[in-house]
Amino acid sequence: MSYGVDIGSTAVKVVQVRRTFGGYKMVGAARKRVAAKGDKAVVQKAVADALGPRNGQRAGVVGLSGRDINLQIVQQPAMKPLNYRVMMGYELDQRRGEATDMYLDYCTLREPDQFFPQYLALIGLGKSAYVDERIDYLVKSSLDVRDAVPNSFALFTAYRSAYDPEPGTVLLLDIGSDNMDIAFVRAGRLIFARNVSSGARVFDTQIAGATECAPEEAEARKVKLANLGPPDGAEDELAETIRGCVRSAAGQLSGFITSSINHAKMQLNDKELAVDKVYLSGGGSRVRGLSEYLSSSLKIPVEVLDPFRKVDTSAVEAMGGASIRELPTDMAVALGLAQLVSPPAHATSLSILPDQLKKRRAFFHTNLWLGLAGAAVLVTLLVLTGLAVVRRSQQRDLRDEFLAQTGDVKKKMDEMESLERDQRETAAKTDYLLSHLAGGRVMLDTVARLAKALPPEIRLRDMKLADPDAPRGRRTSRDRDDVTRVAFTVRRRGLVIGEIDRETDAELQLRGQSEPFKEEDVVDGLKQGVIKWPAFGRVIVLTGEIDDNIRNGPQESLRVLCDQISDPSRGVKASNKQKASDKPGWRQFDLTITFE
């Protein structure tokens, strides 16, 4: 079980999820109003009430937003990962300066690739008093705080878990009372994030100023009468006044969004950045007709975010919480925070924590899971070892019984095994000796072919056999390291000779064979029953020069010469490589002849 806690200026939202094989299952959700703004005791009580009774301590992540959090984009040139981490450490030190009242960290949004040759990183700075206060709310409510994350990252996590990657650039906008959290997503990856110190309270302020009422009454009138769409019917004077106030406030929100897009262009140094779709979430998105108004104002499709598309909410609905599933919703950030307790693969997150909690978070994210995985592997190995011991004991008993019953033929079997060993050794020696002669035969055949095919415009300077220690690329067309040949006897098949392609303690794969040979397939086993010896290099290298003015050109003439020397029926293949010569009008070339 994990909790995501979103502490806003007017409400506390909590989501409880459980990680499953298919994704996430929401098992609890709550939203509690905070009447007295800034009163810590009231906020603490709202957090405790939203969390409700629990059995034991559970893990949780708290969200961060507002003026006390600052997110800054940094781009670094392509470099080694170690150097990049060092440079980002310098960046953090530079931004920290002599200040002792802030926490900061960074995350990498994008690594260099063929389209973007720079690292794209985001640095998060948070005032320590604000972060400590948010963490303290959870600690006093008996939650095990695993992380403190900017709300924009939680919003991105909720979106990525609910939607497949979409083309173009998507803008996620969570509208709270006093803050807006913004995330830019491209191809399913976060590329920019920020928070704006403005929100749905601009509607309350406009209504309160125009109708001369208290802020609480202005909010109530907003919920009841605010409408940016066509009127439902005849409107009285108050409704018409509020309609004008709401349109003015919505225009301000549209301006904030446009400003954020321009700010992203400048930070990313991408003048061509264009937003293809906007998703709204948060309590401020509940104003009727807001998505249609913003779509018309921004000239961009605007939809309401559904963070529950791929989340199992049946447990909450069964407890009478069906309304939590209705859209629009303001639970997206809380859901994303809960998912960040056990984040999905390749999740992007930014932690703004004190050092002691950073170390603890690193323990849970790395050492703890490594320890659990190691323990699981150890238990598995112990079980497998026990099973192997039992199986080996049973096989020994069966073998002893079999040997006792077949004692009459044991001597003949030993003689046959001795003959098989002698056969393997003889075959290995024969193949080893013949390997020394193969190069000479091919060289003589090559000389004979060259005597017939070599034109006067091509002169040879050198011809030699490459040895096993020759540089890579000068030995065989297979471009491999030392080649080892083996001979062994396979049960019910007989003697096998070939070159090793891949070898492990349990299997031996020969080049050209479709299936590997296992321990039980080989007489005397893979260690005792296999004879190995080095295979000499099967390459002849000819060095010469060719006249630039040769008929059909040097390249075509050398290709024709290679075709004349090659003999596919015998596994002989020739190739050439040209280079500059020390004589004017001539080119040097290397002719490589490989053979099986």
Residue pairs with C-beta under 8 A, 6 or more apart in sequence:
1 16
1 17
1 18
1 27
1 58
1 59
2 16
2 17
2 18
2 19
2 58
2 59
2 60
2 61
2 146
2 338
2 339
2 341
2 342
3 14
3 15
3 16
3 51
3 58
3 59
3 60
3 61
3 143
3 337
3 338
3 341
4 14
4 15
4 16
4 17
4 60
4 61
4 63
4 154
4 333
4 334
4 335
4 336
4 337
4 338
4 339
4 340
4 341
5 12
5 13
5 14
5 47
5 50
5 51
5 60
5 61
5 62
5 63
5 137
5 138
5 143
5 334
5 337
6 12
6 13
6 14
6 63
6 151
6 154
6 331
6 333
6 334
6 337
7 43
7 47
7 62
7 63
7 134
7 137
8 34
8 65
8 176
8 177
8 178
8 179
8 283
9 34
9 37
9 66
9 176
9 177
9 178
9 179
10 33
10 34
10 37
10 177
10 283
11 31
11 32
11 33
11 34
11 46
11 177
11 283
11 330
12 31
12 32
12 34
12 43
12 46
12 47
12 50
13 29
13 30
13 31
13 50
13 330
13 331
13 333
13 334
14 28
14 29
14 30
14 31
14 47
14 50
14 51
14 334
15 26
15 28
15 29
15 331
15 334
15 335
15 337
15 338
16 26
16 27
16 28
16 29
16 58
16 338
17 24
17 25
17 26
17 27
17 311
17 335
17 338
17 339
18 24
18 25
18 27
19 342
20 312
22 312
23 161
23 310
23 311
23 312
24 161
24 310
24 311
24 312
24 338
24 339
25 311
25 312
25 314
25 315
26 308
26 311
26 312
26 313
26 315
26 316
26 335
27 315
27 316
28 52
28 315
28 316
29 316
29 321
29 324
29 331
29 334
30 49
30 50
30 51
30 52
31 50
31 330
31 331
32 46
32 47
32 49
32 50
33 46
34 42
34 43
34 46
35 42
36 42
40 133
43 137
44 137
44 140
44 141
47 137
47 138
47 141
48 140
48 141
51 141
51 143
54 142
57 142
57 143
57 144
58 143
58 144
59 143
59 144
59 146
59 341
60 138
60 143
60 144
60 145
60 146
60 337
60 338
60 341
61 145
61 146
61 147
61 148
61 149
61 154
61 337
61 338
61 340
61 341
62 134
62 135
62 137
62 138
62 145
62 147
62 148
62 149
62 337
63 134
63 148
63 149
63 150
63 151
63 154
63 333
63 334
63 337
64 126
64 130
64 131
64 134
64 148
64 149
64 150
64 151
64 352
65 150
65 151
65 152
65 176
65 179
65 181
65 195
66 130
66 178
66 179
66 195
66 197
67 197
68 126
68 127
68 129
68 130
68 131
69 124
69 125
69 126
69 127
69 130
69 150
69 195
69 352
70 124
70 125
70 126
71 122
71 123
71 124
71 125
71 150
71 152
71 193
71 194
71 195
71 350
72 95
72 122
72 123
72 124
72 125
73 120
73 121
73 122
73 123
73 192
73 267
73 268
74 88
74 91
74 106
74 120
74 121
74 122
74 123
75 118
75 119
75 120
75 121
75 269
76 84
76 87
76 88
76 118
76 119
76 121
77 117
77 118
77 119
78 112
78 117
78 118
78 119
79 87
79 119
84 119
88 106
88 121
91 106
91 121
91 123
92 104
92 105
92 106
92 123
95 104
95 123
95 125
96 102
96 104
101 127
101 128
101 129
102 125
102 126
102 127
102 128
103 125
103 126
103 128
103 131
103 352
103 353
103 354
104 123
104 124
104 125
104 126
104 352
105 123
105 124
105 350
105 351
105 352
105 353
105 358
106 121
106 122
106 123
106 124
106 350
107 121
107 122
107 124
107 348
107 349
107 350
108 119
108 120
108 121
109 120
109 121
109 122
109 189
109 190
109 191
109 192
109 348
110 116
110 119
110 120
110 189
110 191
111 119
112 118
112 119
120 191
120 268
122 192
122 193
122 350
124 150
124 350
124 352
125 352
126 148
126 352
128 354
131 148
131 352
131 353
131 354
132 354
134 148
135 145
135 148
135 353
135 354
135 357
138 145
139 145
145 357
146 341
146 360
146 361
146 364
147 340
147 341
147 349
147 351
147 353
147 361
148 351
148 352
148 353
148 357
149 337
149 340
149 349
149 350
149 351
149 352
150 181
150 193
150 195
150 350
150 352
151 174
151 179
151 181
151 195
151 333
152 172
152 174
152 181
152 182
152 183
152 193
152 194
152 195
153 183
153 190
153 193
153 336
153 340
153 348
153 349
153 350
154 332
154 333
154 334
154 335
154 336
154 337
154 339
154 340
155 172
155 174
155 181
155 183
155 281
155 332
155 333
155 336
156 172
156 183
156 185
156 190
156 193
156 336
156 348
157 336
157 337
157 339
157 340
157 343
157 344
157 347
157 348
157 349
158 305
158 307
158 332
158 333
158 335
158 336
158 339
159 170
159 172
159 183
159 185
159 279
159 305
159 307
159 332
159 336
160 185
160 188
160 344
160 347
161 307
161 310
161 311
161 336
161 339
161 344
162 305
162 306
162 307
162 308
162 309
162 310
162 311
163 309
164 188
165 187
165 188
166 185
166 188
166 276
166 277
167 187
167 276
168 186
168 274
168 275
168 276
168 277
169 184
169 185
169 186
169 191
169 273
169 274
169 275
169 276
170 184
170 185
170 186
170 275
170 276
170 277
170 278
170 279
171 182
171 183
171 184
171 185
171 257
171 260
171 261
171 275
171 277
171 278
171 279
171 300
172 182
172 183
172 184
172 185
172 278
172 279
172 281
172 305
173 180
173 181
173 182
173 257
173 278
173 279
173 280
173 281
173 282
173 285
174 180
174 181
174 182
174 280
174 281
174 282
174 330
174 332
174 333
175 199
175 200
175 253
175 280
175 281
175 282
175 283
175 284
175 285
176 199
176 200
176 282
176 283
176 284
176 330
177 199
177 200
177 201
177 283
177 284
178 197
178 198
178 199
178 201
179 195
179 196
179 197
179 198
179 199
180 195
180 196
180 198
180 199
180 253
180 256
180 282
180 284
181 193
181 195
181 282
181 333
182 193
182 194
182 195
182 196
182 260
183 190
183 192
183 193
184 190
184 191
184 192
184 193
184 264
184 275
185 191
189 348
190 348
191 268
192 264
192 267
192 268
194 260
194 263
194 264
196 256
196 260
198 252
198 253
198 256
199 282
199 284
200 282
200 283
200 284
200 287
202 249
202 252
202 253
203 222
203 226
203 245
203 246
203 249
203 250
203 284
203 287
204 215
204 218
204 219
204 222
205 215
205 218
205 249
206 245
206 246
206 248
206 249
207 213
207 218
207 221
207 222
207 226
207 242
207 245
207 246
208 214
208 215
208 217
208 218
209 245
210 241
210 242
210 244
210 245
211 218
211 221
211 238
211 241
211 242
211 245
213 221
221 238
221 242
222 242
222 246
222 287
223 286
225 238
225 239
225 242
225 243
226 242
226 243
226 246
226 287
226 288
227 243
227 246
227 287
227 288
227 289
228 246
228 247
228 250
228 287
228 288
228 289
228 290
228 292
228 293
229 288
229 289
229 292
229 293
231 239
231 243
235 243
246 287
247 293
250 287
250 290
250 293
250 294
250 297
251 297
253 284
253 290
253 294
254 293
254 294
254 297
254 298
257 278
257 294
257 298
258 298
261 273
261 275
264 270
264 273
265 271
265 273
275 298
275 300
276 300
276 301
277 300
277 301
277 302
277 303
278 294
278 295
278 298
278 300
278 301
278 302
278 303
279 302
279 303
279 304
279 305
280 290
280 291
280 294
280 302
280 303
280 304
280 305
280 328
281 304
281 305
281 307
281 328
281 329
281 330
281 332
281 333
282 330
282 332
282 333
283 330
284 290
285 291
285 304
285 328
285 330
286 328
286 330
291 302
291 303
291 304
292 302
294 300
294 302
295 301
295 302
304 327
304 328
304 329
305 328
305 329
305 332
306 327
306 329
307 329
307 331
307 332
307 335
307 336
308 325
308 329
308 335
311 335
313 324
313 325
316 322
316 324
316 325
317 324
317 325
324 331
340 347
340 349
343 349
351 358
351 361
353 361
403 410
417 523
417 524
420 489
420 495
420 523
421 524
423 489
423 495
424 487
424 488
424 489
424 495
424 529
424 531
425 531
427 487
427 495
427 497
428 485
428 487
428 497
428 531
428 533
431 485
431 487
431 497
431 533
432 485
432 533
435 485
435 535
435 536
436 536
438 538
438 595
439 465
439 536
439 537
439 538
439 540
439 595
442 538
442 540
442 572
442 593
442 595
443 463
443 465
443 540
445 567
445 572
446 463
446 540
446 542
446 565
446 593
447 463
449 564
449 565
450 460
450 565
453 561
453 564
453 565
454 460
454 561
455 550
455 557
457 546
457 547
457 549
457 550
457 551
457 557
458 544
458 545
458 546
458 547
458 550
458 557
458 558
458 561
459 544
459 545
459 546
460 542
460 543
460 544
461 543
461 544
461 545
462 541
462 542
462 543
462 544
463 540
463 541
463 542
463 543
464 540
464 541
465 537
465 539
465 540
465 541
466 474
466 475
466 537
466 539
466 540
466 541
467 536
467 537
468 475
468 482
468 483
468 534
468 535
468 536
468 537
470 537
470 539
472 479
472 481
473 479
474 539
474 541
474 592
475 537
475 539
476 483
476 537
476 538
476 539
476 594
477 573
477 575
477 592
477 594
482 534
483 499
483 500
483 534
483 535
484 499
484 500
484 532
484 533
484 534
484 535
485 497
485 498
485 499
485 500
485 532
485 533
485 534
485 535
486 497
486 498
486 499
486 500
486 508
486 510
486 530
486 531
486 532
486 533
487 495
487 496
487 497
487 530
487 531
488 495
488 496
488 508
488 517
488 522
488 523
488 529
488 530
488 531
489 495
489 496
489 522
489 523
489 524
489 529
490 496
490 517
490 521
490 522
490 523
491 521
491 522
491 523
496 510
496 517
498 510
498 511
498 512
498 513
499 510
499 511
499 535
500 508
500 509
500 510
500 511
500 532
501 509
501 510
501 511
501 513
502 508
502 509
502 516
503 509
505 526
506 518
506 519
506 526
507 516
507 517
507 518
507 519
507 526
508 516
508 517
508 518
508 522
508 526
508 530
509 516
509 517
510 517
517 526
519 525
519 526
522 529
522 530
523 529
538 594
538 595
538 596
539 592
539 593
539 594
539 595
540 592
540 593
540 595
541 590
541 591
541 592
541 593
542 590
542 591
542 592
542 593
543 588
543 589
543 590
543 591
544 588
544 589
544 591
545 581
545 583
545 586
545 587
545 588
545 589
546 554
546 557
546 558
546 578
546 586
546 587
546 589
547 554
547 585
547 586
548 554
548 585
548 586
548 587
549 585
550 557
551 557
552 560
554 578
554 587
554 589
555 578
558 576
558 578
558 589
558 591
559 576
561 574
561 576
561 591
562 574
562 575
562 576
562 591
563 574
565 572
565 574
565 591
565 593
566 572
566 573
566 574
570 595
570 596
571 595
571 596
572 593
572 594
572 595
572 596
573 593
573 594
573 595
574 591
574 592
574 593
574 594
575 591
575 592
575 594
576 589
576 590
576 591
576 592
577 589
577 590
577 592
578 587
578 588
578 589
579 587
579 588
579 589
579 590
580 587
580 588
581 587
581 588
582 588
